[in-house]
Amino acid sequence: MNKKILTVGCANLVVLLAVLVVLFLVLTGPEDTAEFPASEASPYLLPWRAGISRLCVQGVRGIVSHRGDSRFAYDFYMPVGTEICAARGGEVVRVVQEHEGNGIQWPNNLVVIRHEDGTRACYAHIRKNGSLVKQGQRVQQGDVIAASGNVGNSMMPHLHFHVVDADKGVTMPITFRDVHRHGGIPRMFFWYVAGQQ
């Protein structure tokens, strides 16, 4: 009798796991990869030092957030103090670095860079006093701009990265030139190695 109950319980667990995997695949990630530009021509590189591998802990249409107007965003696991590099060159237009601590609705630290086409990249959850740039400063792709943290609405040390269309004020689909699989679109639970300029 106990063996039969154990077998049924294991079968139910397998079915539940299969359903969860299907839901994950259907409800997360890009809905339409045609919305994204070709990665070969992308002006963006992964925002950390070349040759280093990082885990994407949440991608487009993620589980925890990255929904609605914020759906085109990426979270990469980074230990506190990791160097964050400019994914694309431009002008620093905003720096917030006075906060510490994390939790729901907790204030965030960030660096925002405006690109030549008017789009803006946001690098969030940097550590307190972690910015290495100032407002008005020009940066080149690959320049170290901040130290990563675990500040704001954050459950673990990571870098949140997204690009906003200046006219619409919502995140926009982007690809990374150095992501050589998944069409240049980082996917949750995959590792990615930053490339050279």
C-alpha positions in Angstrom: 0.0 0.0 0.0 2.7 2.5 1.0 4.7 1.7 -2.2 1.6 2.4 -4.3 1.0 5.7 -2.6 4.7 6.6 -3.1 4.4 5.7 -6.8 1.3 7.8 -7.3 2.9 10.7 -5.4 6.0 10.6 -7.6 3.8 10.5 -10.7 1.8 13.5 -9.5 5.1 15.4 -8.8 6.4 14.6 -12.3 3.1 15.9 -13.8 3.3 19.1 -11.7 6.9 19.7 -12.7 6.0 19.2 -16.4 3.1 21.7 -16.1 5.4 24.2 -14.4 8.0 23.9 -17.1 5.4 24.4 -19.8 3.9 27.4 -18.0 7.5 28.9 -17.6 8.2 28.4 -21.4 4.8 29.9 -22.4 4.5 32.8 -19.9 8.1 34.1 -19.9 10.7 35.2 -22.5 10.1 37.1 -25.7 6.6 36.7 -27.1 7.7 37.6 -30.6 11.5 37.6 -31.4 10.7 39.6 -34.6 10.3 42.7 -32.3 14.0 42.6 -31.6 16.7 44.0 -33.9 19.3 41.7 -35.4 22.1 41.1 -32.8 24.9 41.3 -35.4 24.1 45.1 -35.8 23.3 45.8 -32.2 25.0 48.8 -30.6 24.9 47.0 -27.2 27.4 44.8 -25.5 26.8 42.9 -22.2 27.4 45.4 -19.3 30.4 43.8 -17.6 34.1 43.1 -18.3 34.9 41.1 -21.5 35.6 37.4 -20.9 33.5 37.1 -17.8 30.4 34.9 -17.6 27.2 36.0 -15.8 23.9 34.3 -15.2 20.7 35.9 -16.4 18.4 35.5 -13.4 15.5 37.2 -15.1 14.9 38.1 -18.7 12.2 39.6 -20.9 8.7 39.0 -19.4 10.3 37.5 -16.3 8.6 35.7 -13.4 9.1 38.3 -10.6 8.8 41.5 -12.6 9.6 42.7 -16.2 6.0 42.9 -17.2 3.9 45.5 -19.0 5.9 48.7 -19.8 8.9 47.1 -18.1 8.9 43.8 -20.0 12.0 44.3 -22.0 14.5 44.2 -19.2 17.3 41.9 -18.0 18.7 41.0 -14.6 22.2 39.5 -14.3 23.6 38.0 -11.1 26.6 40.0 -9.9 28.3 39.8 -6.5 28.2 43.2 -4.7 31.0 45.4 -5.9 31.3 43.9 -9.4 32.3 46.4 -12.1 29.5 47.5 -14.4 30.5 48.6 -17.8 28.6 50.9 -20.3 26.8 48.7 -22.7 26.8 51.6 -25.2 28.5 55.0 -25.2 26.7 58.2 -24.4 26.1 60.9 -21.8 25.4 60.3 -18.1 22.1 62.0 -17.5 21.2 60.7 -14.0 23.0 59.3 -11.0 21.3 58.1 -7.8 23.6 56.5 -5.3 22.6 57.6 -1.7 20.4 54.6 -0.8 21.2 51.4 0.9 19.1 48.3 1.9 16.5 46.4 -0.1 12.9 45.4 0.0 9.6 45.9 -1.6 9.2 49.6 -2.7 12.7 50.4 -1.3 14.4 53.3 -3.0 16.9 52.3 -5.8 20.3 53.5 -6.9 21.0 53.8 -10.6 23.0 55.3 -13.4 21.2 56.4 -16.6 23.0 57.0 -19.9 21.5 58.8 -22.9 22.7 57.5 -26.3 23.1 59.5 -29.5 19.6 58.3 -30.8 17.9 59.6 -27.6 17.3 56.2 -26.0 18.4 55.8 -22.4 20.0 52.8 -20.7 19.3 52.3 -17.0 21.7 50.4 -14.8 20.0 49.7 -11.4 20.6 48.3 -8.0 24.1 49.7 -7.7 25.6 49.8 -4.2 25.6 52.9 -2.1 28.1 55.5 -3.4 28.8 53.0 -6.2 28.7 55.3 -9.2 32.0 56.0 -10.8 30.6 58.6 -13.2 28.9 62.0 -12.8 25.9 63.6 -14.5 27.0 65.3 -17.7 30.0 63.0 -18.2 30.5 61.3 -21.5 31.3 57.6 -21.5 32.5 55.1 -24.1 31.2 51.6 -24.6 33.0 49.3 -22.1 33.9 52.1 -19.6 33.4 51.1 -16.0 30.6 53.2 -14.7 29.5 51.7 -11.3 29.8 48.9 -8.8 26.9 46.5 -8.5 24.9 46.1 -5.4 21.7 44.7 -3.9 19.8 48.0 -3.3 16.1 48.8 -3.9 13.5 46.4 -4.9 16.0 43.5 -5.1 16.1 40.0 -3.7 19.7 39.2 -4.5 22.9 41.0 -5.7 22.3 41.7 -9.4 22.4 44.3 -12.1 19.0 45.3 -13.7 19.5 46.7 -17.2 17.0 48.1 -19.7 16.7 50.7 -22.4 13.9 53.2 -22.6 12.5 54.8 -25.7 12.7 58.5 -24.9 9.4 59.3 -26.7 7.3 56.6 -25.3 8.9 56.2 -21.9 8.7 52.4 -21.9 11.3 49.7 -22.2 12.2 48.7 -25.7 13.4 45.4 -27.2 17.2 45.3 -27.6 19.7 42.6 -28.4 23.4 42.3 -27.5 26.0 41.9 -30.1 28.1 39.6 -27.9 25.2 37.2 -27.1 25.7 34.5 -29.8 22.7 32.4 -29.1 19.0 33.0 -28.6 19.1 35.6 -31.3 21.1 38.0 -29.0 18.3 38.0 -26.4 19.5 36.8 -23.0 17.3 34.1 -21.5 16.6 33.4 -17.9 18.8 30.7 -16.3 21.4 30.8 -19.0 25.0 32.0 -18.7 26.5 34.6 -21.0 30.1 35.7 -21.6 30.7 39.4 -22.4 32.7 40.0 -25.5 35.1 42.7 -26.9 34.1 45.9 -28.6 
